[in-house]
Amino acid sequence: MQTQTYLITGAAQGLGNAIARELIKQKHQVILLDKELKRLNAFYDEIAESELDINLVALYPMDLLGANIDNYKELTENLANEYGHINGVFLNAATLPAFTPIEHFDFMQWYEVLHTNLNANFHLIQQTLPLLSGAAEGKMIVITDNNVKQHPAYYGAYGVAKAGLEQLIKTVAQETKQTGTHCYLANLETFATESRGRLFPGENPNDLTSAEDMASFILDTVFDKPIMTTTADFGTIEKL
């Protein structure tokens, strides 16, 4: 298989990290975007000390909350100069605050969550679409959460942002239908993450789907399986 290039947001830990690890094993180039530089460096060192090819790993420290439009344009320029085009984008990064009723939701936190989980993804989509157009078949994969549909109470700005992101990627899918770029919506069931552990401290993560298994489900479905796959444990992935 020819080496391809993928940008992954929220790549320092959890699902983003698991997706990156699997792509590296498949000998693809990964660009790991995250604000957690210490964790990015730790992952880089781990790969460097393993049998995997460290040349396939590029770190891109970036805080989606603090980034401005010039930072996003610079991302496009840097990726274009280094790789020419990219084959796929995994929009995985998100922040999930404590469960709070709307009546008591802090307004500043509301703006911050909406910006990180929705506005930043708008900028990332807008800036990476030209890079995807250079691939024979570009892939834009949005990670969202089925919990906000099943149990919307107390998800606050996180739930609103995820709903908005779903509508955003559906809009992009219609606008790129006649191009070589394909959009996917990964509507995932519950799986073990650090943020979920903070919200449900009494829950045993070993009873949940692991980030590694969820990553394999996403990659197998997007790359190999039919247009839509649904399982009770993992969720639904749609090619829009």
C-alpha positions as CSV (number, residue, x, y, z in Angstrom):
1,M,0.0,0.0,0.0
2,Q,1.3,3.4,-0.9
3,T,2.1,5.7,1.9
4,Q,-0.6,8.3,2.5
5,T,-0.7,11.4,4.7
6,Y,-3.3,12.0,7.4
7,L,-3.9,14.9,9.8
8,I,-5.3,13.9,13.2
9,T,-6.6,16.4,15.7
10,G,-6.6,15.6,19.4
11,A,-3.8,13.2,18.7
12,A,-1.9,13.4,22.0
13,Q,-4.1,10.8,23.8
14,G,-7.2,8.7,23.6
15,L,-8.9,7.9,20.2
16,G,-6.7,10.3,18.2
17,N,-3.6,8.7,19.5
18,A,-4.9,5.2,18.8
19,I,-5.8,6.2,15.2
20,A,-2.3,7.6,14.8
21,R,-0.7,4.5,16.1
22,E,-2.6,2.2,13.8
23,L,-1.9,4.4,10.7
24,I,1.8,4.4,11.6
25,K,1.7,0.6,11.7
26,Q,0.2,0.6,8.3
27,K,3.1,2.8,7.2
28,H,1.2,6.0,6.6
29,Q,2.5,9.5,7.4
30,V,0.6,11.1,10.3
31,I,0.5,14.8,11.4
32,L,-0.4,14.9,15.1
33,L,-2.2,18.2,16.0
34,D,-2.8,18.8,19.7
35,K,-2.2,21.5,22.4
36,E,-0.6,19.0,24.7
37,L,3.1,19.3,23.6
38,K,4.4,17.2,26.5
39,R,2.2,14.3,25.6
40,L,3.0,14.7,21.9
41,N,6.7,14.6,22.7
42,A,6.2,11.5,24.8
43,F,4.4,9.7,22.0
44,Y,7.1,10.8,19.6
45,D,9.8,9.3,21.9
46,E,7.8,6.1,22.3
47,I,7.6,5.6,18.5
48,A,11.3,6.5,18.1
49,E,12.2,3.8,20.6
50,S,10.0,1.2,18.9
51,E,10.3,-0.8,15.7
52,L,7.9,1.7,13.9
53,D,9.3,4.3,11.5
54,I,9.6,7.6,13.4
55,N,10.0,9.4,10.0
56,L,6.2,8.8,9.6
57,V,5.4,11.0,12.6
58,A,5.2,14.8,12.5
59,L,4.1,16.9,15.5
60,Y,2.0,20.0,15.1
61,P,1.4,21.7,18.5
62,M,-1.7,24.0,18.3
63,D,-4.3,25.1,20.8
64,L,-7.6,25.2,19.0
65,L,-9.1,27.6,21.6
66,G,-6.3,30.1,21.3
67,A,-5.6,29.8,17.5
68,N,-6.5,32.7,15.2
69,I,-7.2,32.7,11.5
70,D,-3.5,33.3,10.7
71,N,-2.6,30.2,12.6
72,Y,-5.0,28.1,10.5
73,K,-3.7,29.6,7.3
74,E,-0.2,28.9,8.4
75,L,-1.2,25.3,9.0
76,T,-2.3,25.0,5.4
77,E,0.9,26.6,4.1
78,N,3.1,24.4,6.2
79,L,1.3,21.2,5.1
80,A,1.3,22.3,1.4
81,N,5.0,23.0,1.5
82,E,5.9,19.8,3.3
83,Y,3.5,17.3,1.7
84,G,1.8,19.0,-1.3
85,H,-1.5,17.4,-0.4
86,I,-3.0,15.2,2.3
87,N,-5.2,12.1,2.0
88,G,-7.3,12.5,5.0
89,V,-8.3,14.5,8.1
90,F,-9.6,13.1,11.3
91,L,-11.5,15.8,13.2
92,N,-11.3,14.2,16.6
93,A,-10.3,17.0,19.1
94,A,-13.0,18.0,21.6
95,T,-13.4,19.3,25.1
96,L,-16.0,17.9,27.4
97,P,-16.7,19.9,30.6
98,A,-18.6,18.7,33.6
99,F,-22.3,17.9,33.2
100,T,-24.2,21.1,33.9
101,P,-27.8,22.2,33.4
102,I,-28.3,25.1,31.0
103,E,-29.6,27.3,33.8
104,H,-26.2,27.2,35.6
105,F,-23.8,26.8,32.6
106,D,-21.0,29.3,32.8
107,F,-21.3,31.6,29.8
108,M,-17.5,31.9,29.3
109,Q,-17.2,28.1,29.3
110,W,-20.1,27.9,26.8
111,Y,-18.2,30.2,24.3
112,E,-14.9,28.2,24.8
113,V,-16.5,24.8,24.3
114,L,-18.4,26.0,21.2
115,H,-15.2,27.6,19.8
116,T,-13.0,24.5,20.4
117,N,-15.6,21.9,19.3
118,L,-17.3,23.7,16.4
119,N,-15.7,26.9,15.3
120,A,-12.2,25.4,15.2
121,N,-13.5,22.6,13.1
122,F,-15.0,25.0,10.6
123,H,-11.5,26.6,10.2
124,L,-9.8,23.2,9.9
125,I,-12.3,22.1,7.3
126,Q,-12.0,25.3,5.3
127,Q,-8.2,25.2,5.4
128,T,-7.7,21.5,4.6
129,L,-10.2,21.1,1.8
130,P,-7.7,22.5,-0.8
131,L,-5.1,20.0,0.5
132,L,-7.5,17.1,0.2
133,S,-8.4,18.1,-3.4
134,G,-4.9,17.2,-4.4
135,A,-5.4,13.5,-3.4
136,A,-7.0,11.0,-5.7
137,E,-9.6,10.3,-3.0
138,G,-9.5,12.7,0.0
139,K,-11.3,11.7,3.2
140,M,-12.7,14.0,5.8
141,I,-13.8,12.1,8.9
142,V,-15.7,13.8,11.7
143,I,-15.9,12.1,15.1
144,T,-19.1,12.7,17.0
145,D,-21.0,11.2,20.0
146,N,-24.2,9.3,20.0
147,N,-24.7,10.0,23.7
148,V,-25.8,13.6,23.0
149,K,-28.6,12.2,20.9
150,Q,-29.7,9.5,23.3
151,H,-29.4,11.5,26.5
152,P,-29.1,15.3,25.7
153,A,-29.7,16.6,29.2
154,Y,-26.7,18.2,30.8
155,Y,-24.4,17.9,27.8
156,G,-24.7,21.7,27.3
157,A,-22.3,23.4,24.9
158,Y,-20.7,20.0,24.1
159,G,-23.9,18.6,22.8
160,V,-24.8,21.7,20.9
161,A,-21.4,21.8,19.3
162,K,-21.5,18.2,18.2
163,A,-25.0,18.7,16.7
164,G,-23.6,21.7,14.8
165,L,-20.5,19.8,13.7
166,E,-22.8,17.1,12.2
167,Q,-24.7,19.6,10.2
168,L,-21.5,21.3,9.1
169,I,-20.0,18.1,7.7
170,K,-23.2,17.2,6.0
171,T,-23.1,20.6,4.3
172,V,-19.5,20.0,3.2
173,A,-20.4,16.6,1.9
174,Q,-23.1,18.0,-0.4
175,E,-20.8,20.8,-1.6
176,T,-18.0,18.4,-2.5
177,K,-20.2,15.6,-3.9
178,Q,-18.8,16.1,-7.4
179,T,-15.2,16.1,-6.3
180,G,-12.8,13.4,-5.1
181,T,-13.2,14.4,-1.5
182,H,-15.5,12.1,0.6
183,C,-17.0,13.0,4.0
184,Y,-17.7,10.5,6.8
185,L,-19.6,10.9,10.0
186,A,-18.5,8.6,12.8
187,N,-21.3,8.7,15.4
188,L,-19.7,6.7,18.2
189,E,-21.1,4.9,21.2
190,T,-19.4,5.1,24.6
191,F,-15.8,4.0,24.8
192,A,-13.0,4.5,27.4
193,T,-11.4,7.9,27.5
194,E,-9.7,10.1,30.0
195,S,-12.5,12.7,29.9
196,R,-15.2,10.0,30.5
197,G,-13.2,8.7,33.4
198,R,-13.3,12.2,35.0
199,L,-17.1,12.4,34.5
200,F,-17.8,8.8,35.6
201,P,-15.1,8.0,38.2
202,G,-17.0,5.0,39.5
203,E,-17.1,3.4,36.0
204,N,-14.7,0.6,35.2
205,P,-13.0,1.5,31.9
206,N,-12.3,-2.2,31.3
207,D,-16.0,-2.7,30.8
208,L,-16.0,-0.2,27.9
209,T,-14.8,-0.5,24.4
210,S,-11.1,0.6,24.3
211,A,-9.9,3.5,22.2
212,E,-7.7,1.0,20.3
213,D,-10.7,-1.1,19.3
214,M,-12.7,2.0,18.4
215,A,-9.8,3.2,16.2
216,S,-9.7,-0.1,14.4
217,F,-13.5,0.0,13.8
218,I,-13.2,3.5,12.3
219,L,-10.3,2.7,10.1
220,D,-11.6,-0.7,8.9
221,T,-15.0,0.9,8.1
222,V,-13.7,4.0,6.3
223,F,-11.0,2.2,4.3
224,D,-12.5,-1.3,3.7
225,K,-16.1,-1.9,4.6
226,P,-19.5,-0.8,3.2
227,I,-20.8,2.7,3.2
228,M,-22.5,2.4,6.6
229,T,-21.7,0.0,9.4
230,T,-23.6,-0.2,12.7
231,T,-22.8,-2.3,15.8
232,A,-24.2,-2.1,19.3
233,D,-20.7,-1.6,20.7
234,F,-19.1,0.8,18.4
235,G,-21.7,3.1,16.7
236,T,-22.4,4.1,13.1
237,I,-20.1,5.5,10.4
238,E,-21.8,7.1,7.4
239,K,-20.2,8.0,4.1
240,L,-22.2,11.2,3.4
